[in-house]
Amino acid sequence: MLWRLFSKAKAIPDRTHYRSAPSRSDGIGVQMVSGDGLPVSGRLIDMSAGGAAIEFDQGVEKDLTLGAVRTITFSSLNASPLRVESIVRSLPSAEEPNRYGFQFMDEVELTREEHAGFLRLFNRRRDRRARPGLDERLGGKIIVHGVSHDVTLHDISMGGANIRVPSDFGLAVGSEFEFRFSIPKSSHEIVCLAEVKSVTADAMGTRVGVATTVVAESDTKRNLDRAQAALADYIERRVTEMERYNSAFE
């Protein structure tokens, strides 16, 4: 049985989220409150749900020391202002003389109604994710309680996926199941143990966010490595295309 090959360890270990760089169309502004209570404007370089890199033109080196806690406000034409308590984790270097790294002290809670302009940038995933092209269908199968169901993938990454299921499917956070999908334009199939991390309803049904652990099944390690390399190439290609055409990362 395939389930005997699955490890019951946590599907994805604690790792840093990947950072997303804002585009001009995002229109993101950023401002820090100094230790003296004065607002200081900066330039957002990149960010995720765990932190951000920000550059400041004016002299803040005496105020921003390692471990200093400051309030950062993110603003956008498409969202309500968002204030986040942050701690300084990195200081400027010779290569990046004005750049500071901040870690958010608490998990940032975003709502689609109030913070739509920030959703793409406050990424919570470990790996970059990609959506299939308009001419592609990214399909797969999930096996729940021994029954196989055909599904489509909203997006995919090396460590997880967003799977579309019927609204009455009934998967709950923490559920585990077998998940198989084929990589577009290749003969490779990936077999995973999937753990449900989120369940989101939208106009097209329900999206289930899962963390995945790849299983070798009966394949040799060489074949598994080839399949994962093909998946990495596909994600890299789609991410590049999405950034080129400024596609939304939902």
KOLVOLO-611681 format. One record per residue (C-alpha): x, y, z. Coordinates in steps of 0.2 Angstrom, whole numbers, padded with zeros to 4 digits, always signed. Layout:
BEGIN
XYZ ...
***
This chain:
BEGIN
+0000+0000+0000 +0006+0017-0004 +0001+0024+0013 +0015+0013+0021 +0028+0024+0012 +0022+0040+0018 +0031+0048+0033 +0020+0055+0047 +0033+0069+0050 +0027+0087+0047 +0024+0090+0029 +0034+0106+0028 +0047+0111+0041 +0048+0129+0047 +0057+0139+0034 +0058+0157+0028 +0045+0162+0016 +0051+0167-0001 +0050+0186-0004 +0041+0195-0018 +0046+0211-0025 +0033+0225-0028 +0030+0231-0046 +0026+0249-0050 +0008+0244-0053 +0006+0238-0035 +0009+0256-0029 +0015+0251-0011 +0021+0264+0000 +0030+0261+0017 +0034+0272+0032 +0042+0268+0048 +0040+0276+0065 +0057+0280+0073 +0062+0278+0091 +0058+0297+0093 +0040+0295+0086 +0044+0303+0069 +0038+0295+0053 +0052+0290+0041 +0047+0285+0023 +0057+0271+0014 +0057+0261-0002 +0050+0243-0001 +0062+0231-0009 +0053+0214-0006 +0042+0206+0007 +0033+0191+0013 +0021+0186+0027 +0037+0185+0038 +0046+0201+0035 +0052+0214+0023 +0068+0223+0016 +0067+0242+0016 +0079+0255+0010 +0080+0273+0018 +0088+0288+0011 +0090+0298+0026 +0101+0294+0041 +0093+0281+0052 +0108+0271+0056 +0108+0277+0074 +0089+0273+0076 +0089+0256+0067 +0101+0245+0077 +0100+0226+0077 +0085+0220+0088 +0076+0237+0088 +0057+0236+0087 +0048+0248+0076 +0031+0250+0069 +0030+0249+0050 +0015+0255+0040 +0011+0249+0022 +0000+0259+0011 -0008+0256-0006 -0021+0264-0017 -0030+0247-0017 -0030+0243+0002 -0032+0250+0019 -0016+0255+0028 -0008+0240+0037 +0003+0243+0053 +0015+0229+0058 +0027+0228+0073 +0044+0223+0067 +0061+0220+0073 +0077+0224+0064 +0086+0208+0059 +0099+0214+0046 +0109+0231+0043 +0116+0239+0027 +0131+0232+0019 +0144+0239+0007 +0134+0231-0008 +0117+0238-0001 +0121+0253+0009 +0103+0259+0013 +0094+0242+0015 +0087+0235+0032 +0079+0219+0035 +0064+0217+0046 +0055+0202+0054 +0037+0204+0058 +0034+0200+0076 +0017+0193+0074 +0008+0184+0060 +0000+0197+0048 -0018+0194+0046 -0025+0200+0030 -0043+0201+0024 -0048+0201+0005 -0059+0215+0007 -0048+0228+0016 -0030+0222+0011 -0033+0216-0007 -0018+0226-0013 -0006+0217-0001 -0011+0199-0004 +0001+0195-0017 +0016+0202-0007 +0012+0194+0010 +0016+0177+0004 +0015+0163+0017 +0023+0149+0006 +0041+0142+0008 +0042+0141-0011 +0037+0151-0026 +0021+0146-0034 +0015+0146-0052 -0002+0145-0060 -0004+0136-0076 -0005+0146-0093 -0021+0150-0102 -0017+0136-0114 -0013+0123-0100 -0023+0112-0089 -0015+0107-0073 -0025+0092-0067 -0022+0078-0054 -0030+0065-0043 -0033+0065-0024 -0037+0049-0015 -0048+0051+0000 -0054+0037+0011 -0049+0025-0004 -0059+0034-0017 -0050+0043-0031 -0057+0060-0037 -0051+0071-0052 -0046+0088-0047 -0038+0104-0055 -0024+0114-0048 -0026+0133-0046 -0007+0134-0043 +0008+0123-0038 +0025+0125-0029 +0039+0113-0025 +0031+0111-0007 +0012+0113-0009 -0002+0117-0021 -0020+0125-0021 -0032+0112-0027 -0050+0116-0033 -0063+0104-0026 -0082+0104-0026 -0089+0116-0012 -0097+0101-0003 -0081+0091-0003 -0079+0092+0016 -0060+0093+0018 -0054+0100+0034 -0038+0108+0040 -0026+0095+0045 -0034+0081+0034 -0021+0070+0024 -0023+0061+0008 -0014+0055-0007 -0011+0067-0021 -0005+0064-0039 -0002+0076-0053 +0006+0076-0070 +0018+0090-0075 +0012+0099-0091 +0022+0094-0107 +0031+0080-0099 +0028+0062-0095 +0032+0064-0076 +0019+0061-0062 +0022+0067-0045 +0015+0057-0030 +0013+0066-0013 +0006+0065+0004 -0004+0081+0005 -0009+0089+0022 -0023+0102+0021 -0017+0119+0027 -0032+0130+0022 -0049+0129+0014 -0055+0145+0004 -0072+0147-0004 -0073+0158-0020 -0085+0160-0035 -0079+0144-0043 -0080+0133-0029 -0068+0128-0015 -0049+0130-0015 -0039+0118-0004 -0021+0124+0001 -0010+0109+0004 +0008+0106+0010 +0015+0091+0001 +0029+0078+0004 +0034+0069-0012 +0034+0050-0011 +0046+0039-0021 +0033+0025-0023 +0040+0012-0034 +0051+0024-0044 +0070+0024-0043 +0078+0039-0035 +0084+0044-0052 +0067+0045-0059 +0061+0054-0044 +0075+0067-0046 +0070+0069-0065 +0052+0072-0060 +0056+0085-0047 +0068+0094-0059 +0055+0094-0072 +0043+0102-0059 +0056+0115-0054 +0058+0120-0073 +0040+0121-0076 +0037+0132-0060 +0052+0143-0065 +0045+0145-0083 +0028+0150-0077 +0034+0162-0063 +0045+0171-0076 +0030+0172-0088 +0018+0178-0074 +0030+0192-0069 +0033+0197-0087 +0015+0200-0089 +0011+0206-0071 -0001+0191-0068 -0009+0191-0051 -0003+0179-0038 -0018+0175-0028 
***
